[in-house]
Amino acid sequence: MATTRVTGRGQKSPVDEEFLKQLYQGGELLAQGRVSEARQLLERAHQLQPRNEKGRNLLGLAYFKLGLFDRAAEIYEALVRDNPVDATLRVNLGLVYLKTNALQRAMREFEAATDLQPDHQKAHNYLGLALAQAGEYGRAREHFVKAGSEAMAEKMAKAIAGEKVLRPSRSMPVVPRAPTPPPRPLAPVEGEWGTQFGLDETPSVAPKPAPAEEPDDLRFAEDEGPGALAESSPGAAGAQARTRADTAEAESEAAFAKTSQAVTPSEPLPQSLDEAVPELPSRVGAFRPGADVPMLAELVPALALAGASQAQPFRVGNVSFSARVEGELLTRLEGLVAYAGQIQFHPEVKRFRGRPTEEPFGDGPGRFVRASGQGVLFLEPPASRSFLAVDLGDVGAYVREECVFAFEEAVAFENGRVPSEMASDLNLVHLRGQGRVVLSVGGTLRSVFVAQETPVTVPLSYLVGWQGKVSPRVVSLLGAEDTPRVAVELSGEGFALIALPVR
């Protein structure tokens, strides 16, 4: 994905000149391994231009090399939000999570990277490593095969067969393994994944490694190396960055080999959320025969709201809707009745032309938020509305803003408007990518075919959106001068999406 260039024609302001100076020098120092010095210059550059992508990427790399993983995560989380379809940035963020043993988050980013770029070998390698640490040896083997890592694929095959893959450390004598402790009542938190699977030398909170021992896992984006900062920028930084890219595979294999020494066959880790929030009957069942008033202890579990699960992240019922949060989810909180787990909420802003703005995405209680963490949201639809969960299947759609209720973080979105002279502008959301979306509609969803020679006009109150190569235009329906009705004329080729009210 193209990134913001720091070079350009025309006279630069003093702030721009100072930014470029700090950025160039910081990039050179970073390529030379003088990370602490580079950090100071890159932080100064970030203060001058906090939205510059190159500056943020280099600063995130410096934090990563210094073991400041929380700060690195903040940088790369923001970069991924701004560039959701950049596979390299998702790999970088996944590596930060992998370093802190946040396996679920790491796997989510690596999976997104492989979806965006199926031939991204490093993404498959790192995803295989994270899956191996989580005990999912079968899936890990599949990704090692895709990455061309035959040695690790063979290790996973042995693990599946029940053979030990633990190898003695070169620097420590072999110590007999202590008896396996009794299982925990709940699945460990992300920081405890390693110890759950025999990674005895991995503490629950990863220590900050010395920069000299830190493997250079985190890569520059394709054009993020110091040599790419300016076409005329001299120095050895570009050559060093290219050398690092050439040795990436060898370093990756070394990282895999080091981690695989501590991987032992184990039972798959249970899904903590499924244990903490088990599925309960959705209907009132077998109360005591003849009882006029049921026992509260029998009534309560029978009336439990159905919760979403990993296999069914969006669960739509007759009067409720539940969404599983595993990493990040964009959703409205209108109609929220409860949530289970550890979830944080951050207001979301609109995106125009690929860039975030300062304009809120939605108004009042219906504003979109970015929910992050692990848990389940329980919501009810607004009055006279119903929920419909759909999978985009990598086919984009334009949807009226008020008809979009929630969507997975892997779905890329961009806001837009269709101008109108007779009413308010028509606010739209363009959704694309492989992922699920929850629509809020005023009835049953139906479609009308739009042909090149046959435009389709839909009253605004019925319009949900459209798919295909369709051009919209706000018009007055039937030309009624006394009480004009606003409608949208769709021309081109595709389908108009409408909602038929239930009568």
N, C-alpha and C positions, 0 to 999 in steps of 0.2 A: 504494500500500500504506500502510496506517495506520502512523504512527510514534508513538514514545513521547512523550506530552505532558508538558510541564514544569509545567503548571498543574493544580490539583486542589483538592478541598475538604479541609478540615481544617487543623489547625495545622501549619506547616512547622518543621522543626528549624533550628538556626542554620546547619548545613552546607547545607541546602536553600536557605535565604535567601541565603547567600553565593554559592552556585552560580548562582542566578537572577540575582543582581546582576552577576556577571562575564559571564554569558551575554548578558544584555540589552545591557550596555554594549559588549561585544565585537561583537555583531551590529550595533549602531548605527554603531560605528567602521568596521566592514567595509563597510557600505552607503555610508558617506561617503568611502571610498577611503583611509582611514588604516589601511592593512593591518598595518604593523609594530606599531602600538599595539594593534590588535585581536588580533593573534596572542598577545601577552602575556596579555591577559585571557582569551582562549579556552583557552590552555594551562592557566591556573589553573582554569578551569571544568572542563576535562577531568580534571585531577588530582582534583578533588572528586567527580566522577561520571563515571568513565571509560567506563561502558556507555551513557550517555545518547546517543541517536541524533542529536538536534539539535546537541548540543555537538560531537560528532565530525564531523558534516557541515559545520558552520561552520568548524571548525579545519582540515579538509581543504581547504576553499575558500581559507582564508588561506594555507596552505602552497602551494597551486597558484599563487596570485597573486604570491607571493614567489619563485617559481621553485624551491621546495624539493620537487621532484617525487618524490623517494624517500619523503619523509615523507607527502606527499599520497597516494602509492600505498598505503602501509601503512594509512592511515586508511580509504581507500575499499575496499581489498581486504577489510578486516575488516567493513565495513558490508555489502558484497555477500555475504560469508559468512553474516552474520546475517539478511540480507533478500534471498535469492536470486531472488525474483520481483519485485523493484522495478526497473523498466526505467530510471527516472531515475538511480538510483545506478550502474547498469551503464554508462550513457552518461558519467557523471562519471568513472568509473574508466577507461573507454576513452579519454577526452580526456587524462587524465594519461599513459597509455601513448603516445598519439599525439604528445604534446609531446616525449617522449623517444625518438621514432622506433621504438618497440617495436611495429611494425605488426601482427605476428601476434596479439599479445595485445590490441591495440586492436580489431582486426577481430573477435576472438572475443567481446569485450564488446558491441560494437555489434550483432553478429549476434544475440546473446542478447537484447538489448533489442528488436530488431525482431521476434523470435519471441514475446516476452512482450507486446509492444504493436505490432502490425503497422502502425498509423497514426502511429507516432512519427517525425515528419518529420526532426527533428534527428538521430536515430539513423541514419536512411537517408542523410542528408547526410554525416555524419561517416564512415560506413562507405564511402560512395562515394569520399570523399577518401582514406581509407587504401588502398582498392583501387587507386585511380589511382596513388598513390605506389609501390605494389607492381607496377605495370605491368599490372594486370588491368582493362583499359579497358572490356571488354564488361560484366563484372559491375558495375563502377563506374557505367556509364551506366544500368543497370537501377535502381540505388538512387537515382541523381540524379533519374530520372524519377519514382520513387515519392515523392521528397521535393519534387517540384514545382520543382526547380532546372533550368530549361530551358537556361540559359547553360552550366552545367557538363555537362549531358547532350550539348549540341552539341559541346563541347570533346572529350568522350570519343569521339564519333562521328568527329571529325576525326583523333583519335589512332589509332583503329582503321583509318581509311582511309590512314594513313601520313603525314598532314600534321603540320607542326610546330605545337605549341601554346605554344611558348616565346614570351614577350613581353618586350621590353626593360624594365629597371627604370627607374623615374622618377628615381631618385637616382644612378644609375651609368651611365657610357657603355657602349655595346655593345662587348663584347670578344669576338673570335673564339674559339670553343670549341677547346680543346686536342684533339689526336688522342685517339681512344678508346683507353684502356689495354687490354692483353690481358686476357682473362677470367681470373678467379681459379680456382684448382683446386677450391675448395669455396665454397658460397654464403656470403655475408657474415653476420656475426652481426647481431642486431637493430639495434644502434647504427650499422651501416654501410649500412642499406638506402638511405638518401637518396643517398649518394655513388655507389652502384651505378647509380642511375637519373638521373644528371646533376644532382642537387641539389648543385652544387659549393659553394654557400655554406652548406650544412648540414654542420657537423662531426660526427664520429662520436659525440662526447659533447656534447649540447646545452648551450650556456652558459646561465647564469641571466639572463634578460632583466630589464631594469629594470621595476619595477612600473608605471611610467607608460606604457610601451609594450606592456604585456601585454594582449592582447585578452581580454575578459571572456567566454571560451568556457564556462567551467564555470558551470553553472546551479544555483541552489537547487532542491531537490526542491519539489514543488508546494506544500507547506505548511512549507518550511524557511526562508523568508525571515524576517528579524528581526521583521517585522510580525506573523508568525504565532506568535511565541514565547509570547505571552499575549494573551488576548482583550481585556484591559484595558490592555495596554502602550501608552503614548502615544509620540509621536515621528514623525519623517518616514521612518523606516526602511522601513515597509511600503510607502509610496508609491514610494520609490526602488526597492525590490525589484520592484514591479509595473512601473515604468518600464523596468527592465533586461529584464524578460521581454518587454515590448512591442518592444524593439529587438533581441532576440536574432537574429531572422532576418537583419536587415541586417548585424549583426556576423559572423554565420556566413558570409554571402555574401562579406564582405570577406576573411575568413580563407581561404575557398576561392579567391578571385581571387588573393590573395597567393601561395598555394602553387602554384596552377596555372601561374604564370609560370615555375616551374622544372620543370614536368613535360614531358618529351619522350618521343616514342614509343620504345619499347625492347622487346627480347625479354623475355618473362615470366621472372621469377626462378625458377630451378630449386629444387625442394624440397631443402633442404640435408640433411635427415635421410635422404631416399631416396638421395641420392648417397653419404652417409657410410655408410649401412647398406643396400647394394643387396640386392634379392631374389636368393636363391641357390636352386639346385635342392634340392628337399626329399627326394629319393631318391638312393641311390647309383646312378651312371650310368657309362657307357662307360669302364671301366678297361681297362688293356692286356690284350688277349686272351691267355689262357693264364697269366696271372700268378697265382700262388698267394697272394701277399701284395701288396695294392695299395700304390702309392706314397703316402706321407703327403700330399704336395702335391696329389694328385688326390682323396684321400679326404676331406680336411678341408672343402673348399668344398661337396662333394656332401652332407655331413651337416649343413649349417648349419640351425639352427632358423629357421623362417619368421617374419619380422618383420612387425609391423603397419605400416600405411601411412596416409597421410591419407585415402585412399579407403576403407580398411578398418581403422578405429582399434582394433577388437578382432578378433584372429585366433585362433580356437580350432582346435587340431589334436588328433590322437589322444592324444598324451601331453604336450602342451605348450599354453601359452596366452601370447600376447604382446599388449601394450597400448601404444598410442602416447600419449605425453604431449605435448600441445601446449597449454600454458597450465597447467591444473590437472586432476587426476584423483583421485578418492577410491578407494582400494583397500586391500586387505590385502596384506602382504608375505610371508605364509606360503607357502612353496614357491618363493621367489625364487631363481633360479639365476644371473641376470646382468641388467644393464641397460646400455644404450648411450646416450650423450649426456650432457647436463648436467641432472641432476634432483636436486631437494632434497625431503626428506621431513619433514613436520611432523605430530605426533600429532593425531588428530581426536577431538572429544568428542561426546557425544550431545546431541540437541536434543529438548526437550519443549515443546509448546505454542508453537512458533515461536521459542523462545529457546535458545541454547546453555547447557549445564550444565558442571559440572566433572567429570562422570562419563565415563570413557574409553569410546569406541565400540569395543567388542571387548576381548578379554583376551589378554595375553601376545603370542606371535608372530602371533596372528590379529587384533591390533588394527588398526583402520582408520587410514590416514595420508592426508594430502593431499599428493600428489606434484605438484610444480610445476617448470616449465622446459620443455625439449625433449629428447625421447629415446624409447626403447622399453624396456619391461619384459618380461623373459622369466621365466615362472613355470611350475610344474608343479602339478597339482591335488593336494590332500591325499589320503591313502590312502582307497580305496573311494569317492572322489568324482569327479565329472566337471564340466566347465565348459559352460555354455550361455549364449551371447550373444543378447540380445533387445532389441528397440526398443520402448519404452513407447508410442510413438505418441500421446502426450498423454493416455493413459488410465492412471490411477493403479492401484497394486496394493499389497496388504499382504503382506509376505514375512517369514518367520521370519528372525531376525537371522543365524543361522548359515548360511542359504542365500544371503545376499547377499555377493558377493565384491568387486565393483568397479562403479562407475558414473561416468558423465561428470559434470563439475562443473555442467552445465546442469540436471541432474536435482535437484529439491528433495527433501529427505528429512526425516523426523521419526520419532523413536523412540517406542515405546509398549509397554505391557505388558497382558497379559490375566491377571488374578489367578487363582491356583489354590490350593485347600486341600489337595490330595492330592500335589502335586509342586511343583517350582519354577515361578515365574511364566513365562508364555509371552512371550518378548521378540520384538517385531516391529519392522519398519521400513516406514514408509509412503513409497513412492516415487511421484513424480508429475512431469509435465513432459515435454517432447520431448527424448529422449536415450536412450542405450544403457545397458544394465545387464548385468553378467555374474553369472549365478547359479551357485552351487556345489550340485549336487544328487547324491543317492545312487542315481541311476538315470535312466530315461527319463521325461521330463516328460509328464504326462497331466492331464486335467481332468474334473471331474464337475459336471454342472449342478445348481445349488441353486435350488429353486423355493420360493415363499412357503409353499406347503402341504406341502412335502417337505423337511425339514431333512436335511442330510448330515453324518454323523459319520465322521471320519478318524482312524485311529491316529496318534499324534504322530510316530512314527518315519517315516511316509510323507508327512506334511504339509509342503508347501513354502510355501503361502500361499493367497490368494484375491483375486479381483477382483469388483467390484460392490458393491451395498448389502447387505453380509453382516454379521451379528452373530455373534461367536464366544463359546463357553463351554467351559471345560475340564471334562470329564466322565470317569467311570470306565467303561471299555469292558466291556460284557456283565455288569457287576456282579460280577466274579470276586473273591471275598474273599481267597482265598489268594495269588494273584499278580495283583493288579489292573493293568490296562494303561491308561495315560493316553491319552485321545483328545480331539479338539476337535470340538464340535458346531457346525455352521454353519447359520444360519437366515437367511432373507431371499430375495434374488434376486441371482444371480451365478454364479460358477464357483469350485469348490475346485480348487486346484493341488496335485497329488500327484506323487510320484516312485516309479516302479515299479522295483525292483532288477533288474538284468540277471542272468539265471541261466544 
